Each structure stands twice: as C-alpha cells, then as structure tokens.
C-alpha cells in the first residue's frame, strides 16, 4: 500500500505504467478490488469527487462520502481526529482540502493509503495523470510536443503539478500568464535543475505554434482592481477567432470547471477536448486505486 500525495511521488516509469493501465481499463480490462473508499472533500468538487466514486464502484469497491458541513467538525473536532476516525471506517482515503499540506498530514496520521485530490494551490497529482493521459491519447506522445499553459500560473495547482510532469517527459513548454500571475521562478529553476527544463515565458497570449493548449481561468479575486481583473480576463479569454491562427490539429484542454476562460462557441469545435479529458478521470482513477492498493 502506498500514498499518492504529489506528482513527485511518481517517477517517469510509474507514470507510464499508470497511463498504460488506464488505457487497458478504458479498452475494457476489469479492475477487481475490494474495500471502501472514503471521499473526504473539505471544499467543493464535481469531477474529482464523482469520478473517484465512480472509479471505486467500477472497480468493485464501495465508498463512504464524508460531508464536512454535517460532521463533528461543526462541533469543534480537529482535522487530525477526523482523519484518524474515518481511516478506521475505510481502506483508502481520498482527501481534498483548501490548505496546502493537508493531504500529507493525513498520510502521516493513518496507515491507510491516502490520495491527494487537491491541497490548496499546491498539488493535484491525479489531475496531472488525467492531463498526461489526455495528451498521449490525442497526440500519441508527450515528449517533444509544443505545449502552451495559459492562465493564472501562480495559483493554479493543476498547472503546478502538470508542468512537473511535462518537464519530466521533455515537452517544449510555453508559460503564458498575465503579469504578476507567473509561475514562481524558484519552482521553474528547480525543474530546470532536475530535468533541464527551459520553458518559454511570456505575458502575451499567443499559441499559434502549440500542439496542445492547456487553459485555466484567471482568478479575478486575486486582483485589487475589478476593472483590471476584467481587462486581463478578457485579454486571456480564448475566443473562436483565436483558433483560426492555430494549428489545425491543436488540442485544447482545461481542468474544468470552465467559467469565462474559453468561449462556449469553442465547445463544438474539433479542437476542444476538455469534456473528453474530464471523462478520462474514471480509468485514470481506477488505475490509481489499483496502484495504491
């Protein structure tokens, strides 16, 4: 039994193995597990929570759904005590929490496998596996592709985890973000030291050479001036006319929920693969449950 707290917990060989397993599952291989998964979500979720629950059921497991708003947390019970109690009722804990490090703490508190379903602006490893699987599924490979990551790269945990995976596989990455919302230079340097990662960094939303465009929203709440927030959001919104200058076989991904970062007209275009991407959450998370068990 192992935990999956960060994409750093996996090397390239392990990621390739998980992607292969997910592909086999998507093609019809059955997963035969037993036990109970506790989905412990301390902040809202649609795709991650439901796909983990669906993955559990499709793999022969059951799940119990922890509801913080109706739990003893409202009486003052601590997070640590809650984890210890629920771990006694389940065989795998899937934890999402707004505070960075919460999943790692949960793993330290129990001998049951813990899967990080997102901790603050830190890590979201299973989303990264979905993203890499989606890229491989659509493009046949990950390494060597030109991949543009566009949006708020400072606060988006999906981007932070994904860029680690892309650096590991040797993708040619362009980081596109508004001024002040760039990915931390220290993190990029760390990836450079580890993987010889040298991304292109720009504040101009141009992705005409990209094979894959991965978009996340501009978090308007981060701006002190609402007018500046709207201006930047409009500048970085992907519109249908923007796709005319892109490669014909461009793949557009988004971790969802999709708010105002992509015009709805793009949903019907062949380049839009984000709903398919969300559905890949089931075979990937089945593979992850198999891995941690």
C-alpha positions as CSV (number, residue, x, y, z in Angstrom):
1,X,0.0,0.0,0.0
2,X,1.3,3.4,-0.9
3,X,0.2,7.0,-0.8
4,X,-0.2,9.4,-3.8
5,X,0.3,12.9,-2.4
6,X,2.3,14.6,-5.1
7,X,3.3,14.0,-8.7
8,X,6.8,14.0,-7.2
9,X,5.9,10.6,-5.6
10,X,6.0,9.1,-9.1
11,X,8.9,8.7,-11.5
12,X,8.5,8.5,-15.3
13,X,8.3,4.8,-15.3
14,X,5.5,4.8,-12.7
15,X,3.6,7.4,-14.7
16,X,4.0,5.5,-17.9
17,X,2.7,2.3,-16.1
18,X,-0.3,4.2,-14.8
19,X,-1.1,5.6,-18.2
20,X,-0.8,2.1,-19.7
21,X,-3.1,0.7,-17.0
22,X,-5.7,3.4,-17.6
23,X,-5.6,2.7,-21.4
24,X,-6.2,-1.0,-20.7
25,X,-9.1,-0.2,-18.4
26,X,-10.6,2.2,-21.0
27,X,-10.4,-0.6,-23.5
28,X,-12.3,-2.9,-21.2
29,X,-10.0,-4.5,-18.7
30,X,-11.8,-5.1,-15.5
31,X,-10.4,-3.9,-12.1
32,X,-11.2,-6.3,-9.3
33,X,-10.6,-4.6,-5.9
34,X,-12.5,-4.7,-2.6
35,X,-12.8,-2.4,0.4
36,X,-14.2,1.0,1.0
37,X,-13.0,4.4,-0.3
38,X,-13.7,7.5,1.9
39,X,-14.1,10.6,-0.2
40,X,-13.2,13.4,2.2
41,X,-13.7,16.7,0.4
42,X,-13.3,19.8,2.6
43,X,-14.0,22.1,-0.4
44,X,-16.5,21.8,-3.3
45,X,-15.8,19.4,-6.2
46,X,-17.8,17.9,-9.1
47,X,-15.4,16.0,-11.4
48,X,-12.8,14.8,-9.0
49,X,-15.2,13.6,-6.3
50,X,-17.7,11.9,-8.6
51,X,-15.1,10.3,-10.8
52,X,-13.4,8.8,-7.7
53,X,-16.7,7.5,-6.5
54,X,-17.5,6.1,-10.0
55,X,-14.0,4.6,-10.2
56,X,-14.5,2.9,-6.9
57,X,-17.8,1.4,-7.9
58,X,-16.5,0.3,-11.3
59,X,-13.5,-1.4,-9.5
60,X,-15.7,-3.5,-7.2
61,X,-15.2,-1.1,-4.2
62,X,-17.8,0.8,-2.2
63,X,-17.4,4.4,-0.9
64,X,-18.5,6.5,2.0
65,X,-18.9,10.2,1.4
66,X,-17.7,12.4,4.2
67,X,-19.7,15.7,4.4
68,X,-17.8,18.3,6.4
69,X,-20.8,20.6,6.8
70,X,-22.7,17.9,8.6
71,X,-19.8,16.4,10.5
72,X,-18.4,16.8,14.0
73,X,-16.1,19.4,12.6
74,X,-19.0,21.8,13.3
75,X,-18.7,20.8,16.9
76,X,-15.0,21.6,17.0
77,X,-13.5,18.3,16.2
78,X,-10.0,18.7,14.8
79,X,-8.9,17.7,11.3
80,X,-6.4,15.3,12.7
81,X,-9.0,13.5,14.8
82,X,-11.4,13.4,11.9
83,X,-8.8,11.7,9.7
84,X,-8.0,9.2,12.4
85,X,-11.7,8.3,12.9
86,X,-12.6,8.0,9.2
87,X,-9.5,5.9,8.4
88,X,-10.9,3.3,10.8
89,X,-14.0,3.1,8.6
90,X,-12.3,2.8,5.2
91,X,-9.5,1.3,3.3
92,X,-8.4,4.2,1.1
93,X,-8.8,8.0,1.9
94,X,-9.2,10.5,-0.9
95,X,-8.7,13.9,0.5
96,X,-9.3,17.4,-0.9
97,X,-8.5,20.4,1.4
98,X,-8.0,24.1,0.9
99,X,-4.8,24.1,3.0
100,X,-1.5,23.1,1.4
101,X,0.0,20.1,3.1
102,X,-3.3,18.7,4.4
103,X,-3.1,15.5,2.4
104,X,0.5,14.9,3.5
105,X,-0.6,15.4,7.1
106,X,-3.5,12.9,6.6
107,X,-0.9,10.3,5.3
108,X,1.1,10.8,8.4
109,X,-1.9,10.2,10.6
110,X,-3.0,6.8,9.2
111,X,-1.5,3.6,7.8
112,X,-4.3,3.5,5.1
113,X,-3.4,4.8,1.6
114,X,-4.1,8.5,1.1
115,X,-4.7,10.0,-2.3
116,X,-4.4,13.8,-2.6
117,X,-7.4,15.2,-4.5
118,X,-6.0,18.7,-4.3
119,X,-4.5,20.7,-1.5
120,X,-4.7,24.4,-1.8
121,X,-2.5,25.8,-4.6
122,X,0.0,23.0,-4.1
123,X,-0.6,19.7,-5.9
124,X,-3.3,17.7,-7.7
125,X,-1.5,14.6,-8.9
126,X,-4.4,12.6,-10.3
127,X,-5.5,15.6,-12.4
128,X,-1.9,15.6,-13.8
129,X,-2.2,11.9,-14.7
130,X,-5.5,12.7,-16.5
131,X,-3.8,15.6,-18.3
132,X,-0.8,13.5,-19.4
133,X,-3.2,10.6,-20.4
134,X,-5.3,13.1,-22.5
135,X,-2.2,14.4,-24.3
136,X,-0.9,10.9,-25.0
137,X,-4.4,9.8,-26.2
138,X,-4.8,12.7,-28.6
139,X,-1.2,13.1,-29.8
140,X,0.3,9.7,-29.4
141,X,3.2,11.0,-27.2
142,X,4.0,13.6,-24.6
143,X,7.7,14.3,-25.0
144,X,8.8,16.7,-27.8
145,X,5.3,18.3,-28.2
146,X,4.9,22.1,-28.1
147,X,2.6,22.7,-25.1
148,X,1.3,26.1,-24.0
149,X,0.0,26.6,-20.5
150,X,-2.2,29.7,-20.3
151,X,-3.9,31.5,-17.4
152,X,-3.1,32.1,-13.8
153,X,0.0,30.0,-13.4
154,X,0.8,31.3,-9.9
155,X,-2.3,29.9,-8.0
156,X,-3.5,27.0,-10.1
157,X,-2.5,23.7,-8.5
158,X,-3.3,21.8,-11.7
159,X,-0.7,23.9,-13.6
160,X,1.9,23.4,-10.9
161,X,1.6,19.6,-11.0
162,X,1.3,19.4,-14.8
163,X,4.4,21.4,-15.5
164,X,6.4,18.9,-13.4
165,X,5.1,16.0,-15.4
166,X,5.7,17.8,-18.7
167,X,9.3,18.7,-17.6
168,X,9.8,15.0,-16.7
169,X,8.7,13.9,-20.2
170,X,10.7,16.6,-22.1
171,X,7.9,18.6,-23.6
172,X,8.6,22.0,-25.1
173,X,6.5,24.2,-22.8
174,X,5.5,27.9,-23.1
175,X,4.2,29.5,-19.9
176,X,1.6,32.3,-20.8
177,X,0.2,34.3,-17.9
178,X,-0.7,37.9,-17.0
179,X,2.0,40.0,-15.4
180,X,2.1,39.1,-11.7
181,X,0.5,35.7,-12.2
182,X,3.6,33.9,-13.5
183,X,4.7,30.6,-12.1
184,X,7.2,31.0,-9.3
185,X,10.8,31.4,-10.7
186,X,12.1,29.2,-7.9
187,X,9.9,26.4,-9.0
188,X,10.9,26.7,-12.6
189,X,14.6,26.7,-11.5
190,X,14.0,23.6,-9.5
191,X,12.6,21.9,-12.6
192,X,15.5,23.2,-14.7
193,X,18.0,21.7,-12.2
194,X,16.1,18.3,-12.1
195,X,15.0,17.9,-15.7
196,X,17.0,20.5,-17.7
197,X,13.6,22.2,-18.2
198,X,13.8,25.5,-20.1
199,X,10.3,26.9,-20.8
200,X,9.5,29.9,-22.8
201,X,7.9,32.5,-20.5
202,X,5.6,35.3,-21.9
203,X,2.8,37.6,-20.9
204,X,1.3,37.6,-24.4
205,X,-1.4,35.1,-25.2
206,X,-0.1,33.7,-28.4
207,X,-0.3,29.9,-29.0
208,X,-0.1,29.7,-32.8
209,X,2.7,27.2,-32.7
210,X,1.3,25.0,-30.0
211,X,0.3,21.3,-30.4
212,X,-1.6,21.5,-27.1
213,X,-3.2,24.5,-25.4
214,X,-4.0,23.9,-21.7
215,X,-6.1,26.7,-20.3
216,X,-7.1,27.6,-16.7
217,X,-9.1,30.6,-15.6
218,X,-7.8,34.0,-14.4
219,X,-8.7,34.2,-10.8
220,X,-10.3,37.6,-10.6
221,X,-10.5,37.6,-6.9
222,X,-6.7,37.9,-6.8
223,X,-6.9,41.5,-8.2
224,X,-7.4,44.6,-6.1
225,X,-8.9,46.5,-9.0
226,X,-12.0,44.8,-10.5
227,X,-11.7,46.8,-13.8
228,X,-8.1,45.5,-14.2
229,X,-9.4,42.0,-13.4
230,X,-12.0,42.2,-16.2
231,X,-9.5,43.7,-18.6
232,X,-7.0,40.8,-18.1
233,X,-9.7,38.2,-18.1
234,X,-10.9,39.5,-21.5
235,X,-7.3,39.6,-22.9
236,X,-6.7,36.0,-21.9
237,X,-10.1,34.5,-22.8
238,X,-9.8,32.1,-25.7
239,X,-12.2,33.0,-28.5
240,X,-13.2,31.1,-31.6
241,X,-11.4,33.6,-33.9
242,X,-8.2,32.9,-32.0
243,X,-8.2,29.3,-33.2
244,X,-8.0,30.4,-36.8
245,X,-4.3,31.2,-36.4
246,X,-3.6,28.0,-34.5
247,X,-2.5,24.6,-35.9
248,X,-5.4,22.7,-37.4
249,X,-4.8,19.7,-35.1
250,X,-4.5,21.8,-31.9
251,X,-5.8,20.1,-28.8
252,X,-7.4,22.3,-26.2
253,X,-7.6,21.1,-22.6
254,X,-9.0,22.6,-19.5
255,X,-9.2,21.1,-16.0
256,X,-12.7,22.5,-15.6
257,X,-14.9,23.9,-14.2
258,X,-14.8,26.2,-17.3
259,X,-16.0,29.7,-16.3
260,X,-15.0,32.5,-18.6
261,X,-11.6,31.4,-19.9
262,X,-12.9,29.8,-23.1
263,X,-15.8,31.0,-25.2
264,X,-18.7,28.5,-25.3
265,X,-18.6,28.5,-29.1
266,X,-15.3,26.6,-28.9
267,X,-17.1,23.7,-27.2
268,X,-18.4,22.4,-30.6
269,X,-15.0,22.7,-32.3
270,X,-12.9,19.7,-33.0
271,X,-10.0,21.1,-31.1
272,X,-12.0,21.1,-27.8
273,X,-11.1,18.0,-25.9
274,X,-11.8,19.1,-22.3
275,X,-15.0,17.2,-21.7
276,X,-13.3,14.1,-23.0
277,X,-10.5,14.9,-20.7
278,X,-12.8,15.0,-17.7
279,X,-14.3,11.6,-18.6
280,X,-10.7,10.1,-18.6
281,X,-10.8,10.7,-14.9
282,X,-12.6,7.3,-14.4
283,X,-10.0,5.0,-16.0
284,X,-7.1,7.0,-14.5
285,X,-8.5,7.0,-11.0
286,X,-9.3,3.3,-11.3
287,X,-5.6,2.8,-12.2
288,X,-4.7,4.9,-9.2
289,X,-6.9,2.9,-6.8
290,X,-5.3,-0.2,-8.1
291,X,-1.8,1.3,-7.6
292,X,-2.3,2.4,-4.0
293,X,-3.9,-0.9,-3.0
